[in-house]
Amino acid sequence: MALFTHSPVASKSLRVLARLLGYPDAELRGHLAELCDALHQERALPPQRLAELDALMASLARAAPLDVEAAYVELFDRGRSTSLHLFEHVHGDSRERGPAMIDLAQTYEKAGMFLAEGEMPDFLPVVLEFTSTQPPREAREFLAEMAHIFNAIFSALQQRGSAYACVLGALLELAGEKAQPVEVAAEEPIDAVWEEPVVFDGCSSKGQAKPGQPQPIHIVPNAARGPRPAQGAQA
């Protein structure tokens, strides 16, 4: 049986996992063999997990490019439970999300890492790239703080039967944790969330009710407009 080196955090493996969670474009698929070699050379993961990652990379290389890309978008961009934006799982759409983004970006900058234009600091591949640059102890603790989020995503991916679950399982192992399936709450389909209301038939469930039903009343203070002019006064 082959042995593996279970280092506190393996920087090379973290960078490989970050790449595997990125959009599977032609550039990524062109480097799959190198990514596979890097994982096996570092031997930071157990053989069973390496075999699962090998199978994922083989499927990405074998499938039609458009199918691979469409499957990625359907999996990671069309549902909250599998989102790779970590603050989606912590803050959702609340106002706390903005300050948390700023704090995380500042953490990167203090370590000398600056985000490219359009990159979000809580995107998991970005988080892993940063973690791979940190000393082993700090990196392991940083990953451990997010283990509950990794486990939730791992469970949601397993529930969908996705081979990408092995990437989250590998992250948990590098954090010194064990991947354990947890209950995944049912979520409203994203198409329903963004569905346009039917014309003249009311609005979405979060807006105005249909005709004939009680309508919500919104009272808006009028003080900002100042006193009304007296009758006869010119506008």
C-alpha positions as CSV (number, residue, x, y, z in Angstrom):
1,M,0.0,0.0,0.0
2,A,1.4,3.4,-1.0
3,L,2.1,5.8,1.8
4,F,1.2,9.5,1.7
5,T,2.8,12.4,3.5
6,H,0.1,14.1,5.6
7,S,1.7,17.5,6.1
8,P,-0.3,20.1,8.1
9,V,-1.1,21.9,4.9
10,A,0.3,21.1,1.4
11,S,0.6,24.3,-0.6
12,K,1.0,22.6,-4.0
13,S,-2.1,20.5,-3.4
14,L,-4.1,23.5,-2.3
15,R,-3.3,25.3,-5.5
16,V,-4.3,22.3,-7.5
17,L,-7.7,22.1,-5.7
18,A,-8.1,25.8,-6.3
19,R,-7.7,25.3,-10.1
20,L,-10.0,22.3,-10.1
21,L,-12.8,24.4,-8.6
22,G,-12.3,27.1,-11.3
23,Y,-14.2,27.4,-14.5
24,P,-13.2,24.4,-16.7
25,D,-12.1,26.3,-19.7
26,A,-9.6,25.2,-22.4
27,E,-6.7,26.5,-20.3
28,L,-7.6,24.4,-17.3
29,R,-8.3,21.3,-19.3
30,G,-5.0,21.7,-21.1
31,H,-3.1,21.4,-17.7
32,L,-5.0,18.5,-16.1
33,A,-2.1,16.1,-16.6
34,E,0.2,18.5,-14.8
35,L,-2.3,19.0,-12.0
36,C,-2.6,15.3,-11.5
37,D,1.2,14.9,-11.4
38,A,1.5,17.6,-8.8
39,L,-1.0,15.9,-6.5
40,H,0.7,12.6,-6.7
41,Q,4.2,14.1,-6.2
42,E,3.2,15.9,-3.0
43,R,1.3,13.0,-1.6
44,A,-0.6,15.1,0.9
45,L,-3.8,13.2,0.4
46,P,-4.7,9.6,1.0
47,P,-4.7,7.2,-2.0
48,Q,-8.5,6.9,-2.1
49,R,-9.0,10.6,-2.3
50,L,-6.3,10.9,-5.0
51,A,-8.1,8.2,-7.0
52,E,-11.3,10.2,-6.8
53,L,-9.5,13.4,-7.9
54,D,-7.9,11.4,-10.8
55,A,-11.4,10.3,-11.8
56,L,-12.7,13.9,-11.8
57,M,-9.8,15.1,-13.9
58,A,-10.3,12.2,-16.3
59,S,-13.9,13.1,-16.7
60,L,-13.1,16.7,-17.4
61,A,-10.6,15.8,-20.0
62,R,-12.9,13.2,-21.7
63,A,-16.2,15.0,-21.9
64,A,-17.1,17.5,-24.6
65,P,-15.9,21.0,-23.6
66,L,-19.3,22.7,-23.9
67,D,-20.9,19.9,-21.8
68,V,-18.2,20.3,-19.1
69,E,-18.6,24.1,-19.0
70,A,-22.4,24.0,-18.9
71,A,-22.4,21.4,-16.1
72,Y,-20.1,23.6,-14.0
73,V,-22.4,26.6,-14.4
74,E,-25.5,24.6,-13.6
75,L,-23.8,23.1,-10.5
76,F,-22.0,26.1,-8.9
77,D,-23.8,29.2,-10.3
78,R,-27.5,28.2,-10.1
79,G,-28.0,27.3,-6.4
80,R,-26.9,28.6,-3.0
81,S,-26.2,25.3,-1.4
82,T,-23.3,24.6,-3.9
83,S,-22.1,28.2,-4.3
84,L,-18.4,28.6,-4.2
85,H,-18.8,32.1,-2.7
86,L,-18.3,31.3,0.9
87,F,-20.1,34.4,2.3
88,E,-23.2,33.2,0.5
89,H,-23.4,30.4,3.1
90,V,-22.7,32.8,6.0
91,H,-24.3,36.1,5.3
92,G,-26.6,35.4,2.3
93,D,-27.8,38.7,0.9
94,S,-27.6,40.5,4.2
95,R,-25.8,43.8,4.7
96,E,-23.0,42.1,6.7
97,R,-21.7,40.6,3.5
98,G,-20.2,43.8,2.2
99,P,-18.0,44.6,5.3
100,A,-17.0,40.9,5.4
101,M,-15.8,41.2,1.8
102,I,-13.7,44.3,2.6
103,D,-12.2,42.7,5.7
104,L,-11.1,39.6,3.7
105,A,-9.7,41.6,0.9
106,Q,-7.7,43.6,3.4
107,T,-6.4,40.3,4.9
108,Y,-5.1,39.4,1.5
109,E,-3.5,42.8,0.9
110,K,-1.6,42.6,4.2
111,A,-0.1,39.4,3.0
112,G,0.9,41.0,-0.3
113,M,-1.9,39.4,-2.4
114,F,-4.0,41.7,-4.5
115,L,-7.2,40.6,-6.3
116,A,-7.5,41.0,-10.1
117,E,-10.3,43.2,-11.3
118,G,-13.7,41.5,-11.0
119,E,-12.5,38.8,-8.5
120,M,-14.4,38.3,-5.3
121,P,-12.4,37.7,-2.1
122,D,-14.8,35.0,-0.9
123,F,-14.6,32.9,-4.0
124,L,-13.2,29.6,-2.8
125,P,-10.5,29.2,-5.5
126,V,-9.2,32.7,-4.4
127,V,-9.4,31.7,-0.8
128,L,-7.3,28.6,-1.4
129,E,-4.7,30.5,-3.5
130,F,-4.2,32.8,-0.5
131,T,-4.1,29.9,2.0
132,S,-1.4,28.2,-0.1
133,T,0.9,31.1,0.5
134,Q,0.6,31.0,4.3
135,P,2.8,29.1,6.8
136,P,1.5,25.6,7.5
137,R,0.1,26.2,10.9
138,E,-1.7,29.4,10.0
139,A,-3.0,27.9,6.8
140,R,-4.4,24.8,8.6
141,E,-6.1,27.0,11.2
142,F,-7.5,29.2,8.4
143,L,-9.0,26.2,6.7
144,A,-10.3,24.7,9.9
145,E,-12.3,27.9,10.5
146,M,-14.2,27.3,7.3
147,A,-14.6,23.5,7.7
148,H,-18.3,23.8,8.4
149,I,-18.9,25.6,5.1
150,F,-16.8,23.1,3.2
151,N,-18.8,20.3,4.8
152,A,-22.1,21.9,3.8
153,I,-20.9,22.3,0.2
154,F,-19.5,18.7,0.3
155,S,-22.9,17.4,1.4
156,A,-24.8,19.4,-1.3
157,L,-22.5,18.1,-4.0
158,Q,-22.8,14.5,-2.8
159,Q,-26.6,15.0,-2.8
160,R,-26.4,15.9,-6.4
161,G,-24.1,13.0,-7.2
162,S,-21.3,15.3,-8.3
163,A,-17.7,14.2,-8.6
164,Y,-16.7,17.6,-7.4
165,A,-17.5,16.5,-3.9
166,C,-14.1,14.9,-3.7
167,V,-12.4,18.3,-4.0
168,L,-14.3,19.5,-0.9
169,G,-13.5,16.2,0.9
170,A,-9.8,16.8,0.1
171,L,-10.0,20.3,1.6
172,L,-11.5,19.0,4.8
173,E,-8.7,16.4,5.1
174,L,-6.1,19.1,4.6
175,A,-7.8,21.1,7.4
176,G,-7.5,18.1,9.7
177,E,-11.2,17.5,9.6
178,K,-13.3,14.6,8.3
179,A,-15.9,14.9,5.6
180,Q,-19.3,14.1,7.1
181,P,-22.5,14.5,5.2
182,V,-25.0,17.0,6.8
183,E,-28.6,17.7,6.1
184,V,-29.0,20.1,3.2
185,A,-31.9,22.5,3.4
186,A,-34.2,22.6,0.4
187,E,-33.8,25.8,-1.5
188,E,-36.1,27.6,-3.9
189,P,-35.0,27.1,-7.6
190,I,-33.1,30.1,-8.8
191,D,-35.4,30.5,-11.8
192,A,-38.3,30.9,-9.4
193,V,-36.4,33.5,-7.4
194,W,-35.7,35.6,-10.4
195,E,-38.9,34.9,-12.2
196,E,-40.6,38.0,-13.8
197,P,-44.2,38.6,-12.6
198,V,-47.0,37.9,-15.1
199,V,-48.1,41.2,-16.7
200,F,-51.3,42.6,-15.1
201,D,-51.5,39.5,-12.9
202,G,-49.7,40.8,-9.8
203,C,-46.1,40.5,-8.8
204,S,-43.8,38.0,-7.2
205,S,-44.5,36.5,-3.8
206,K,-42.2,39.1,-2.2
207,G,-43.9,42.1,-3.9
208,Q,-47.4,43.3,-4.6
209,A,-50.3,40.9,-4.3
210,K,-52.6,40.0,-7.2
211,P,-55.7,42.2,-8.0
212,G,-58.5,41.4,-5.6
213,Q,-56.2,40.6,-2.7
214,P,-55.1,42.8,0.1
215,Q,-52.4,45.1,-1.1
216,P,-49.3,46.0,1.1
217,I,-49.2,49.6,2.1
218,H,-45.9,51.4,2.2
219,I,-45.8,54.7,4.1
220,V,-43.0,57.0,3.0
221,P,-42.2,60.1,5.1
222,N,-42.8,63.3,3.3
223,A,-40.7,65.6,5.5
224,A,-37.8,65.8,3.2
225,R,-39.9,67.7,0.6
226,G,-40.4,70.6,3.0
227,P,-43.7,72.5,3.6
228,R,-46.2,72.6,0.8
229,P,-46.7,76.1,-0.7
230,A,-49.8,77.9,0.3
231,Q,-52.7,78.1,-2.2
232,G,-52.1,80.6,-4.8
233,A,-48.4,80.7,-4.4
234,Q,-46.3,80.2,-7.5
235,A,-44.4,77.0,-7.9
